[in-house]
């Protein structure tokens, strides 16, 4: 329940910020073009807070935080007095209307630049893309990738961190092959990855390739004992070293977790070393069912881990101008990547099972907020870019649909007929609802 509340709070905070930024873009450009704005709403449903400014705009916070809108004076909808005709949206030039509609997504992109600029200025830890495991008979194994290889570039893109490697790999989905340059034993190797049939598996590109990043080995020494857990009740302490379970000598932490997971509700004789002495404790793991409903034992302990090898984790921080340049470049890269992903969904290179809805976004928001300010800011920037790109799609209910109509009007010299626009809005709404339905179904499937 605590996780649910935290995820919900993080989701509402993140989405509220991004919707406000998006709608403020529309609002600001509309005011600059002399258009009267009647309402600025963040959220739908029953208003929980309303305020009116001096120019007569109502600012509203709605109960349901799943979007927002800016309502402008328009003769097609409102009764407009003769003296107000010059402040209506419909009486502005096509270019002015295009600027107002495009301002929402542009505000999201500018916000992403600002946020990423702050991230690069603040700095943080980055992990070198060293391969920790290659699954047998996987695409990676068949391409010659080996454990301890350092991925230097993917299809010509330099990959100095696992983050950059992941984004570069996403771009390769749908291709029949791509080039991988790795460092192996102080020399470079060029590998050709035959990626025909490869896709994103469970939202992860590495899993589909059969790669796991290097991570320090988990030791048998206990680093954490959860409060009120079976481990705490059974007498386990931090710094205890696991030696055996039911007289089975333990060789690795993974071996211990497998035994514990298979022993829900079954008393275990756990041998430990504590302060130079060997002890045997009887502990019964709780049953914490998996998402598929299978029993799974839980003790409530976490292991100590080996230290990272030198150079595997490093600090990344930029000065003012390099940070600005990097934030613009990365925002543009993410915009391009998001459009590519949309295209691959349409062509079928990426399955619809990869679509995410509000539940997945809420979980992502909660996890990023838990892992620190820098990660939460990165999450905000990525979602802001996604929001901007999605709104530019040529569906009539979105900003992109309005832009499509205005561009047609600019070319033809006259507006698209109201009958055609209305039909387009109905089709666009149906497509959007279908996509949202698939995303929500996927969310529930991942719980």
Secondary structure, DSSP 8 states (H G I E B T S, - for coil): -HHHHHHHHHHHHHHHHHHHHHHHHHHHHHHHTT--EEEEEEEEEEEEEEEE-TTS-EEEEEEEEEEEEEEE--TTTS---GGGGGGSSTTS-HHHHHHHHHHHHHHHHHHHHHHHHHHHHH-EEEE--BEEEE-TTSHHHHTT--TT-EEEEETTEE--SHHHHHHHHHTTTT-SEEEEEEEETTEEEEEEEE-TT---BTTBHHHHHTEEE----EEEEEEEE-TTSHHHHTT--TT-EEEEETTEE---HHHHHHHHHT-TT-EEEEEEEETTEEEEEEEE-EE---TTS---EE--EEEEE----TTSEEEE---HHHHHHHHHHHHHHHHHHHHHHHHHHHHTSS-GGG---HHHHHHHHHHHHHT-HHHHHHHHHHHHHHHHHHHTSS-TTSHHHHHHHHHHHHHHSS---HHHHHHHHHHHHHHHHHHHHHHHHHHHHH-
